[in-house]
Structure formats: C-alpha cells, structure tokens
Amino acid sequence: MELPKDFISKYQRLLATEAEEFLAAFDGPVEKGFRLNPLKENYQAVAYSLAKKAPHVKTGYYGEVSGRSLDHQAGYVYSQDLSAMYVAEVADAKPGEWILDLCAAPGGKSTQLVEAMANQGLLVANEINKKRAAILAENLERSGASNYIVLNESPQNLAKNWGPIFDKIIVDAPCSGEGMFRKDHQATSYWDKDYPAECAKRQKEILKSALELLKPGGKLIYSTCTFAPEEDEQIVAWLLAEYPDLRVLPIKQYPGMDQGRPDWADGNPDLEKTIRLFPHHFKGEGHFVALLEKVGQAVPKKVSKKKGKAKQAKGNLSLEQLELWQAFSQELVGTDLFASADLKLVGDYLYYSPKTWPRLANLRYLRPGLLLGVFKKKRFEPSYTLALALKPSQVKRVLAVSESEWENYVKGNVLTTTSSQQNGWYLLTCQQKGFAFGKKVNQQIKNFFPKALRFY
Ligand SMILES: C[S@@+](CC[C@H](N)C(=O)[O-])C[C@H]1O[C@@H](n2cnc3c(N)ncnc32)[C@H](O)[C@@H]1O
C-alpha cells in the first residue's frame, strides 16, 4: 500500500533501524480476532474454532467470525481486532463498578466491559455521533447485558451534569488512526503531518471532562489506535503535568507488546509503564494503552434509606401497565423479572433503569436502561433486547427452531409450527441460543424480528 511520504519519514526518524520492518507490516496479512461472551448460557458452544486462544484477553481468540451467523446474531461472538481487545482487559471491569466508556461506538470495548460485569453495577456507554450511537446501542443489546445506559452526549455536558461518580473511565480517543491504515487503506487520505497535533488538542479536551467525572481513587484508561507520540506518550506526559493527583500504573506486558517510549515525550520514566502494540511485533492492527489512577480516597456510594418503601413502588407506570408487564413476566419466567421500583416508562417504552443510577434529566440518551418492551393499547409487546438478555433455561415459554428456520426468521418471515403449546409470546431458540421473541398464533409464529436488523 502507498503510505504518506511524511508518515514514512516520521517513523524512519523515530524507529531508526526498526522502521523498515514497521513499514513493511502495513502490507502484511491481517490476523483477525473475536471474543466470546460469558453472559450467555453455555457461552463456549459456538460454531467457530476455539483452538487458537489469544493469551492476553480472557475471552479472546484468533479467527474470523461472520456478522451473518447465528453466533453473532445471538450475541455469542464479537469480531474485534486483537490489539483493540487489550484495552478493556486492562480496564479489568468488575461486577458492581460504575464505568464510563466516553468514546464508545461502535462498542467493542463497551461490550467487553459489560460482559465482564455479570449484570452488576453500571456501564454508561457514550458516543457523541448520533448515528454511531445507534450502532453502539445495537451491539450492547446483542450482548444480553441489563446494566447499561447509552448516551449521545459531549463529554463536557456529562461533566457538567454529573461530577466525579465513576470508578473507571475509558477514553478510547478519536485519533489519527494510523493503526487503521492496513485494514482500511482510505484511512491514509485523512492523514497529514499536522493531523496528530490536531487530534491531540481534541484528546486533551475530552480528557479534561473525563477527569471531572472520575472519582478519587478511580482509574482512567486512555487508548488510541495510532502510533503518533503526540497522541500517545505526549498526552500521558501532559496529563501527569496538569494533574498532580494522577499516577501511571503498570500494565501486564505479554510477548510481542512494547513499553511506551519516554524519549518520545518528556523523558518521564513512568511512561515506560504504558503499552504500545506495533503491527510488526504483535498480531493486531496497533494500539496504545495507558492506565492511570487518580490518587485519593474513594467515597462509598450513598445507599438510599427509603429502600424498603421504594421496593413497593411501581416506577412511573400506571397500575394497568404494571399489571400487564407483571402478567407477561409471570407467564414467561414464573416470577417478576425486575423489581417494580426499577422500572421506568419513557413514552410507551418500558425500561429496566434503577433510580440509583445517575440522573438523565438534561442528557440525550438512546437507552436509559434495558429496553423491556412497549405498551400498545391494552397489551404489552416484549422487545428483541429483552429476548437477548434472557437465559433460555430461566424461561418457561420457549420454542426451539432449526437453523434453516432461524435463517428464515431473521429475514423477516413468518414460521409455521406443529407445536400444540398455547398461543402467545415465546422466546425463540436455535441450538439453545435465545435469538428473538415470536408470537405463536395457532400454527404460525408471527415475525417480530426488528426490521432494521433483518438479513437480506
Ligand atoms: C476510536 S473510536 C471508539 C471505538 C470504540 N471505543 C470501540 O471500541 O468500538 C472514537 C470515537 O470517539 C468519537 N468522538 C469524536 N469526537 C469526540 C468528542 N469530541 N468527544 C467524544 N467522543 C468523540 C467518535 O465518533 C468515535 O466513535
């Protein structure tokens, strides 16, 4: 491929004898990767080979997955660059934490974070670009998690509204994208020698807001998919100079990973604790990752004293709506899926969105929580999102279909069934993987697969 001349001379200067190997890697083959999703039941039962484990990521594998496969559609696998998947691994998301992914679309890191949280705590996934935020929501819904919010906000507005409430913040920053050159040759057309410095300005603005949102004792994970020192080590050096309460923490270095280069910034030896993934050393497109801690004592989350009372509350639903939802939930799983106080109605749409989560009053959101379904006149219609969040073993009303029926359903077709089970809503499964709701009406299963996601 043809790389920009200024790019070549810059890395010849920076990498000296190694430059030739680095530049040649842009013409080398691309090794693909994917992740499994531990939120799913029997999550290792996929049609893809798990023979080549990626050593640096618990759920990562070498190999290529198709976006049109059952495993992908049901949220069992996520295609991701092998270097990009190290960022969320470094973040080490834990159940119960409050985590903000500030530049989150299309959702590679967000899905990985939320899949590690076992539905406990909260992931706020934010994306400034509305179209990209919609794709982010789609990917999070497929993950089957129930503890996330999807926002379409500027980092500044989030900081203004919330203050320091997060245990961890991931800033996977918009960058000059030099790591994308090999996969997407078009990416070189945006690049000129001044572009990294322009990106660095924007990165600093984003980071200023991120630090206003991070709790004392909290962790900031900063990453880019570029090799430019202006956007990597020099940004971390700037953070350390501007914010004396920040310190760099070491990151586990696997074979093929390089240390950050203090000599490409201000010489601070702590920059060696950051990680560089170069395509001529590591099987991936390329990334930079830094882990920082805001020194200080974390203040424990306030626990509401009204807890007992709140449990009996019914969110903002009418009694009739609450009864419709509860009847649906009882029929489906034999119990109430969520406490009624944690339900939130927005227009006719019902969400799981606990009141203990941060307020969304002045913020643009796509999902204030897990979308459960919609009230239509005097009935409740469950969402595709809820189907993906359920574990088939917990559901009483399951209809199993064959792979060819699955293919038919995701194309938007009605299925026929010989089942004598009563009419109503069923979780449809294929190979024991829940993939959608269908409505049984006598010998037909009416199609409720979302139009925008249909396979054509
Ligand atoms: C590198 S991509 C994020 C990739 C994502 N973390 C993933 O793993 O799938 C950076 C994102 O930052 C968004 N972005 C651009 N300008 C921004 C800004 N000023 N503040 C926040 N995000 C911004 C872009 O729209 C883009 O989606």
PDBQT file of the ligand as one rigid body, heavy atoms in Angstrom, charges set to zero:
ROOT
HETATM    1  C1  LIG A 501     -11.686   5.164  18.381  1.00  0.00    +0.000 C 
HETATM    2  S1  LIG A 501     -13.362   5.442  18.249  1.00  0.00    +0.000 S 
HETATM    3  C2  LIG A 501     -14.025   4.487  19.565  1.00  0.00    +0.000 C 
HETATM    4  C3  LIG A 501     -14.056   3.000  19.330  1.00  0.00    +0.000 C 
HETATM    5  C4  LIG A 501     -14.794   2.278  20.428  1.00  0.00    +0.000 C 
HETATM    6  N1  LIG A 501     -14.237   2.568  21.732  1.00  0.00    +0.000 N 
HETATM    7  C5  LIG A 501     -14.808   0.762  20.237  1.00  0.00    +0.000 C 
HETATM    8  O1  LIG A 501     -14.051   0.063  20.880  1.00  0.00    +0.000 OA
HETATM    9  O2  LIG A 501     -15.646   0.271  19.456  1.00  0.00    +0.000 OA
HETATM   10  C6  LIG A 501     -13.533   7.066  18.877  1.00  0.00    +0.000 C 
HETATM   11  C7  LIG A 501     -14.956   7.590  18.975  1.00  0.00    +0.000 C 
HETATM   12  O3  LIG A 501     -14.917   8.905  19.555  1.00  0.00    +0.000 OA
HETATM   13  C8  LIG A 501     -15.964   9.682  18.992  1.00  0.00    +0.000 C 
HETATM   14  N2  LIG A 501     -15.653  11.124  19.163  1.00  0.00    +0.000 N 
HETATM   15  C9  LIG A 501     -15.268  12.001  18.227  1.00  0.00    +0.000 A 
HETATM   16  N3  LIG A 501     -15.117  13.227  18.754  1.00  0.00    +0.000 NA
HETATM   17  C10 LIG A 501     -15.435  13.145  20.045  1.00  0.00    +0.000 A 
HETATM   18  C11 LIG A 501     -15.506  14.089  21.105  1.00  0.00    +0.000 A 
HETATM   19  N4  LIG A 501     -15.184  15.366  20.936  1.00  0.00    +0.000 N 
HETATM   20  N5  LIG A 501     -15.882  13.634  22.301  1.00  0.00    +0.000 NA
HETATM   21  C12 LIG A 501     -16.202  12.333  22.478  1.00  0.00    +0.000 A 
HETATM   22  N6  LIG A 501     -16.145  11.404  21.508  1.00  0.00    +0.000 NA
HETATM   23  C13 LIG A 501     -15.775  11.819  20.314  1.00  0.00    +0.000 A 
HETATM   24  C14 LIG A 501     -16.010   9.225  17.546  1.00  0.00    +0.000 C 
HETATM   25  O4  LIG A 501     -17.276   9.475  16.979  1.00  0.00    +0.000 OA
HETATM   26  C15 LIG A 501     -15.680   7.740  17.652  1.00  0.00    +0.000 C 
HETATM   27  O5  LIG A 501     -16.838   6.954  17.649  1.00  0.00    +0.000 OA
ENDROOT
TORSDOF 0
